[in-house]
Amino acid sequence: MKVLYITAEAAPYVKVGGLGDVAGTLPLALQKIGVDIRIALPFHHQIDRSHYSLKNVCEFDVPAAFGPVATTVYETKLGTLVVYLIDSPLMPESGPVYAMDSALDGPKFVHFSLAVLELARRLDWKPNVLHAQDWHTAAAVYALHLQRDVEKSLSKMAALLTIHNLPYHGEGASKALEDFGLPPATRSPLPWWAQNRPLALGLLAADHINAVSPGYAAEMLTEEFGAGLDEFLKNHKPDSISGILNGIDLDEWDPSSDTALVANYSRSNLGPKKDNRAALQQELGLPEDLQGPIFGIVSRMDEQKGIDFALNALRMIADEPWQAVILGNGSPQIEEAARQLAKDFPQRVHTRIDFDSALGRRIYAGVDAFLIPSRYEPCGLTQMIAMRYGTVPIARAVGGLKDTIMDYDSSSGGTGFLFKDPTPVSLAATIRRALVVFSDQRRWRGLQLRGMKEDFSWESSADQYAALYKRLVKDRIE
Ligand code: NHF
């Protein structure tokens, strides 16, 4: 079984969000259990050419309405795992990995998707699974579907599309699909408005669709979370949608060896966590005589993450003792609201508008509870990291959050606190519930220890992906 894992980002080469973490770790976990897997990645300008040893694999043109696109494929290695970096004049020389407007990203990602298929045709190593992620690579799934019945070299290749974020359809990229000769699916069960969107076409064409948690796989079929595609997905091929929970890299996220911390600790030696708490308060100028918990937020600041209403929830519980540390960047309005909270509560709140991974680690270790108020969350990695660091998550009961956090209950325990409605009132009520438990340090410690005991390694997810690949290959051959 040979798997070509195709993604817009992968750590350590280029990482914007959770997809980068997953794409940089899952293939390695799969390789470890014997899956012959390679990664294909656009050669973004953010990838430092001088840093990696690069081999030129092949060069070809990808035809387009505006003329052929000269494409060069390089090979580099992540350990022993082969990574293809695909370069072309359509790769911008500056600017972000993802533009705010998917129309600007259309040509680079549609070209990338088609170039990956062309690479698959040319390699001696013949993939029998194409594993695409999100809209950026969904055009490869659609193109494969259109071509594999007439092209022998592609006929044995099955396609899996993993959904990390359903609402991003790549709607602005329809012009690019047309330019690269990919027709809209006008006579398909897709809603008319989705028939020329890369993600929808990938969903239509994939042999299997999986979400990054079982919870989100089920939610995608509902109006609230289906991003307009719920009816289509509900009526899609039976057994063709499932969920596999993401994992985290347990070596990378380990409070007993994390060098960013002032004091290391573990489940059997939790004491030094409080030194990290005191050090964080000192670092950020927050008073150390606090009786209540410190809440942490480390997040992209956009609508999905619900930071806007979490800030209001904190205002609603100003009568209680707590502090909050907020780190992240994104939407200017949410950034401003987070700054304003710190201005209004200078003795309690520290806001840092930044992407600072070392400070992020000190926050995971130094705070008591972590706020994850997402409006939707396909999997979420921060709750798993928080629990590993003995920090109790307070999260909305959606998607992967509800799959990984057990809501506290005085008789059966639990690993965190879950709330239902994406409103300040609902979150404030849940924080008050957490404050009561925090005031009994013995019960709080139980929460911490149970969370630290959870197994969020990639192993079981990798086994599930391997089994799914096997099934897809078998179905394709039969
Ligand atoms: O964990 C990686 C990540 C998810 O919930 C996260 C999200 C984007 O929204 O799968 O992708």
Boltz pocket constraint, residues with backbone or C-beta under 6 A from the ligand:
constraints:
  - pocket:
      binder: B
      contacts: [[A, 17], [A, 18], [A, 19], [A, 22], [A, 163], [A, 164], [A, 165], [A, 212], [A, 246], [A, 376], [A, 377], [A, 378], [A, 379], [A, 380], [A, 381], [A, 400]]
      max_distance: 6.0
